[in-house]
Amino acid sequence: MKKEIVICLGSSCFSRGNKNTVKIIKDYIKEHQLEDKVFFHGNHCYGNCENGPILKVDNKEYQNITPENVMYLLDNLFAKD
């Protein structure tokens, strides 16, 4: 079963860095050959803007995601694979 990663593309999260985070995640998936293991897509506002940028992984919400800390999160998510 694929791991689902959903990034908020609402204007608040997008303006606070999710544009760069999208590219980082796409590059990470490609570099680690995870295309067959990950369904990565965007969604609009989760209504939790004050804690954004938001990223959901298999329905678990991660808050305050930045281009800097998303790599740490991805490494932890896929360290077992």
Helices and strands as residue ranges (DSSP letters): E 3-8, H 11-13, I 14-18, H 19-31, E 38-43, G 49-51, E 55-57, E 60-62, H 69-78
